[in-house]
């Protein structure tokens, strides 16, 4: 693929996916950084510990990391299997009311599948939706999202899917909490990502969490938040250099969950670190 075609793929495929999915499921996947009454719990415990048990079902992959194992569900569009590029999308956090009503999560997933196939057919490339930990067929506890383990698990999933599905050049896209993941994977030194699109991404994660907890009357410790969470802004020095990579943040000045100023701050920091990045 020529550099011009790769740039077109990056901008068109990833940006359109992030825009359409963020609009379609913003309500269903509104991130909730505050303490909640509904308790998340661990699911698919046997599958998380057994590769055979996990992968006995289609569209699941067993991954091992230094922080443990998980069984992660994924969904891939049909067609264009010979193309070595793919778009990988991570959705946002599930709010407690959606978690307590699985039918809503199923309906949101159905919408995402239809959108993925629509853009796959139009742009002639595969789209892959990766279910977050503890949701939509993936093992784990969704209450432990945004912690280091989820970051390492999702990074391992990308590696596993490259081998399983046969692609080697990636556009990452994510909405809200999924945008945090898409940004975080860059900080793990990946050189195979030529485009990264962050839709309302909580990329200055610790400060967003800190301010939200303060609004709810809590007294968080900023240093503790940085230690406990995987904040991509803490790891900008480990983003591998790639001359043709572009990073986009899709932000809204009226975003009440992930403030616009912090999305701007992250992009400014990425540019200062020597990478091509743009706020839209």
N, C-alpha and C positions, 0 to 999 in steps of 0.2 A: 504494500500500500504506500502511495506517495505521501510525503509530509503534508501536502495540501489536503489530501483525502482524509488523513488522520485528524487534522485539525477540524475539518468539517464534521467528522464523526463525533469528536469530542464535544463540540459546541452544540450540534443539533441533537444528537442522541441523548446525552446526559442532561443537558439543560431542559429539553422538552419533557423528559421523564420526571425530573424533579419538580418542574412546574405543575404538570398535570396531576401527579400523585399527591403532592402537597395540597393542592386545591381540593381534590376529591376526598381526602381522608383527614383533613386538618382537625375536624371535630372529633372523629373517631379515635384519633391518636394524639390528642392534645397532651403534651408532657405535663406531668404533675411533680414538681420538685418538693412539694410540701409534705409534711407528715399526714398520713391518711388513716381513716378508721378501718377501711377494708384491708385485710392482710393478704399479701401475695404469699404463695407457697410453692414449694418445689414440686415439679411434675416430671413424669417419665423417668423415675429414679432408676429402674432396671435398665432402660435404654441408655441412660447416661453412663453406665458402667460397663456396657457390653457392646462391642462392635457388631457381633453377630445379631444380637437382639435389635440394635438400632437400625442396621442396614437391611434387616429382613423386610422393611417397608420401602417402597419406592420413594425417591426424592428426600432421602435422609442421609446424612453423612456423619460419621463418628470421628471426632477429633480429640487429640491429646495435646495438652499444653503443660507448662511448668506449674500451673495452678489447678490442674485437674482435667477431667474429661467431660464432654457433653455430646449429645446427639442433636444435630441441628437440621431442621427442615428447610428445604429450598424449592423453588418453583421456577422452571425455565420455559421460555416461550418456544414455540415450534418453528422449525425452519432455520436455514442458514448455518447448519451445523459445521460446515467446512470453513467458515470464516474464523480467523484466529483472534478476532476481537470480540469483546462482550461488555455489556453494561451490567453492573451489579448494584442492586438497590437495597438499602436498609430503611425500614419504616421507623416511625416515631414510637415513643413510649406509649403503652396502653394505660389510659386513665383507669382508676379503680372501678368506675361504673361500667366501662367496657369489659374489664377483666371479670367482673361479676356476672356478665351477660355474654357468654361465649358466642351466641348467635350474632352479636354485633361485630365481633372480631372475624367471624366467618364471612359475614357480608362485606366487610372492608377488604378482606383477602380476595374475594370474588371480583370486586371492583379493580383491585390492583392487577389481577391476572388479565382481565379484559384490556386494561390500559397497556400492559406490557406487550400483549400480542398485537394490539393496534399499532404501536410504534415499531415493533419488530417488523411487521409487514411493510410499513411505510418506509423504514430506513434500512431494511435488509440487514439486520444485525440481531443477535440474541440478547434478550434481557433476562436477568436472573434476580428473583426476589428472594432474599434470605430472611427467614423468620428470626425475630429477636429471641434471646434466651427466655424460656418459660412461656412462649406464645406460639400459637398457630402450628403446633406440631413439633416444636423444639423443646428439649428438656431444660431443666434448670429453674431457678427462682427469679421471676421478673422483678422482684423487689431488690435484687442485687445488680440491677442494670447500672451502667456507667462506672462500674468498678473495673480494676485492671483485668480480672478474669474474662469479662465479656469482651474486652478489646482483644485479648490474646486468642480467645476462642474464635472470634470472627475473622481474625487474621489467618488462623489455621484453616478455617472453612474456605477462604479464598484460595489458598494453596491447594486444598483437596479438590475443589471444583475445577481448577485449572487442569489437573491431571485427569479427572473423570470426564470432563466435557471437551477437553482438547482446545483451549484457547490460551493465548499467552500475553495479550495486550488488553488492558482493562481501563474502562471508565467507571469510577466509583461515584455513586450518588446516594444521598440520604436526606431524610426529612426530620427536622427537630433532633430527637435523640439519635436517630439514624445518621444525621449529619455529623454528630459528634463522633460516631464510629468511623464514618468515611474520612474525617479529618485525622482521627487517631491512627488509622492504618498507615497513613503517609508517614507518621513519625516513627514507624517501626522499620524504616529503611527500605521500603519497597521501591524497586526500580521499574516494575512492570505497570505502574499506574501512569497513564499519560493524560488523564483528565480526572478532576475531583470536583464534584458539585455538591455544595452544602446548602440545603434549603432550610432556613431558620435554624441553623445548627447551633447548639450550645457549646461553642468552641472555646469560650473563656469560662469553662465549666464551674470551677470552684467559686468564682465571684458571683456567678448567676445563682448558684445554690445558696451561697452566703446571704445574698440580698433577699432571696425568697424566704428563707428561714427567719430572717429578721422581721419581715413583714408579718409573719405568723406568730411573732412574740417570742421566738427562741433566741438563744445567745450562742450561736455557733462559733467555732474557732477556725479561722481561715487556714492556719497551718495544718490543722487536722483534716480539713476538707481536701487540701492539696495532697496529703499523704494517702487518704483513703480512696480518692477517686482517680480515674485516669483522665486528666485534663490535657488535651492536646497542646494547649498553649504552653505547658511546662516542658514540652519535648521538641520544640521547633528545631533545635540543633541537630536532631537525628533524622530530619527529612533528607532523603537522598536527592542529589542534584540530577535533574533531567531537563535538558534544554528545551524539549518540545512539550513539556508538561504545562498545563494551565489549570489553575484553581479558581473556582467561582463560588462566591457566597451570594445566595438569593435571599435578600432581606427585605423586611417591611418596617417602615418607621413607626407604624402603629402596633407592632408586635408587643403584646403585654407579657409574654412568657419568656422569650429570649430577646432582651432589649437590643435595639438596632445598634446602639453605641458599642456593644461588645462584639457584635459581628463585624463592625467596621474596624474595631481595634485588632481583631485577629487577622484580618486581611492585611492591615498595615504592618503587623509584625511578620507575617509570612513574606511580604514584599521586602521588608528590611533584612530578612534572612537570605535574600537573593533569589527568590522564586517568583514566577509569573503568576499573579493573582489579581482578581478583579471583583469588586462588589457590584452587584446588580440590584 
